[in-house]
C-alpha cells in the first residue's frame, strides 16, 4: 500500500482506477450488462462526466482558498519568525499553483457544463438561480488570476519588487482572498441549490 500512498501521482491514478472499477461493478448489477457502451455515448453521460470534473476542480480550488483563510493566514502570526520562510518559500507557492489552476479548471468545466446542459446564456443573464453562482465564480476566478496571484508573486518574492511593495501586495492579496471567501458562500449555495431545490427558478 505504501507504493501507492508514498506517491501523490500513484495515489491519484489509483483513485481514478478505483472509480472505473466501481462504475464497472455497479453496471454488473444491472440486468443488461451491455449498457456501458450506450451510457458513455449519450450526451447526458458526458455532461455528468464534466460535472464530476467540475466538482473535483472546485473542491481543489475552494479547499485551498479556505485553507489559506481558515488555517494559514490566521496561524502565521503565531509562527516563530525563523520558521516563516518555510511557508513563504515552499508551502505557499505550491498551494498557490494548485489554487490558481483549480480555479481555472473549475471555470472551464463549469462553463462547458452549462453549455452542455443548454442553460449557459440564461444563467449568464441571471434567468436561472445558478447564474448567480456562475457570476460569483467568474469574479472569484478573475480575482485569483489578476489580483491575488500577481500580488502574491510580489509578496513572496517570486518576482523582483521593491521591499516596500511587499507589505502592500500582501495586504491586497489578503483582502481579495477574503472577498473570495465571502463570495464562495453564496456561490456554493447557488451551485447546490440548482440541483437540490435551493432555487425555485
N, C-alpha and C positions, 0 to 999 in steps of 0.2 A: 504494500500500500504506500510505503514511503516513496517509491519511484514515481507515484502519481502526485502525492501531496508535496514533495520537495520541489517540484517544478510547477510554476504557475501555468505555462502553456499546456503541460500534461494534464493539469487539473481541469482547465477549461475544455480541452479536447475530450477528456473523459466525461465531462458533464454533457457535452453535445452527443457523444456516443450513447450515454445512458438515456438521453431524451429520445433518440432514434429507437433504441430498444424498447423503451416504454410505449412509444406510439405503435410499434410493430406488435408487441404483446397485446396491447389494448385492441388492435384490429383483429387479432385472432379470436377475441371473444364475440365478434360479430359473425353471424351465420355465413355471410358471403365474404370469404377471405380474399376475394379478388378485388376488394374495394379500394385498395391502396392506390392503384392507377387512377381511377376516377376521382378520388379525393384530392390527389396532388395536381390534377389537371384542371380543376374548376377554379374560376376566379375567386370564389369565396375562400378557398383554402389559401391562396396567395395573399389575400387581404388579411387573413388570420395570421399567416406567417410574418407579414410585415408588422402587424400589431405586436406580435411576440418580440420582434427585434426592437420595436419602438419602446416597449416596456423595459426590456433589458437595458437599452441605452439610457432611458430615463432613470432607472434605478442607479446606474453608474453616475449620471450627472447630479441628480438631486441628493444622492447618498453622499457624494463628496462635498457638495455645497453645504449640506447640513453638518458634515464632519468639520469643515472649516469653521462654521458659525457656532456650533454647539460644543466643539472639543478643542480644536487647535487655537483659535483666537482667544477664547477665554482662559486657556491654560498657559499661553505664552508668558504673561506677567509673572507666573509662579515658577518658571523655569530659570535656573541659575544662568547668568549671562554667559558663562563659558560653555554652556551646553546649547545655547540658542543657534549658533552657526550650523549645527547638525540639522536643525529644522529648515533653516533658510537655504542651505546649500544642497540638501539631499531630499528631504521628505516633501517640502512644499513644491519644488519644481516637478517632481514625479507626480504628485497629486494634481498639479495644475495641468499636466499633459492629459491625464485621463479625464479631468474635469472639462476641459475645453473640447476634446474630441467626443466625449459623451454628449455634450451639448449639441455639437454638430450632427452626430448620428441621430439624436432624438428629434431634431428639427426635420432632417431629411426624411426619416422614416415616418414621422407624423404627417408631413405634407403629402407623401406618397399614399399613406393610409387614407387620408381624407379624399384624395383624388380617386383611389380605387373604389371607395365606398360612395362616390358621387356627391359628396357634400362640401367639397373644398370651397367653392365660391360662396355658397350660402353661409358657411362658417366664417369665412373672412369678412362677410358683410354683416356678421352678428345676427343672422337669422336663425341660428341654432345655438343652443347653450354651449356646446363645445367650442364655438368660436371665441368665447371669452378666454378659455384656456389656451387656445391656439395663439391669440394675440399676446397673452401674458408670457407664453413660452417664447414667442418671437422676440419680445422685448428683453426677456432674460438672456436669450441666445446672443442678441446684439450686445448687451452689457458684458457678457463673458468675453466675446471676441474683440470688441472695440473699446472697452473701458477697463475691465478688470485685468485681463491678460496683459495689455500694454503697461498698465500701472504696476502690476506685479513684476514685470521684467525689469522695471526701473528700481522698485523697492528691494528686490532680491539681488540686484547687481548682475543680472543676466545680460543687460546691455549697459554700455557706458553712459553715465549721467552724473551731474554734479552731486556732491554729498548732500547738499541742501534740498535736492529734488526728491530724495528717497522718502523722507517722512511724509511729504505731501502726497506722493504717489501711493504710499501705503495707506494713508487715511482715505484717499479717494477709492482705492480698491476695496477697502473695508466697507465704506458707505454703500457702494453699489452691490457688494456681496450681500449686505443686509437687505438692500432693496430687493434683490433676487430671492432671498429667503422669505420676505414678506409676500412677494408675488407668487411664490411656489405654493402657498397655502390655498388661495382661491384657484390657482391653476390646476392643482391636483383634484380639488372638488369638481371643477368643470369636466375634467377628464373622466373621473369615476362616475359623475352624475349623468353623463351622456349614456353610459352603458347600464347603469344600475338605478335609474329612476330619480336621480337628484335634480333633474331638469324636466320640465313638462313641455318644453318646446324645442 
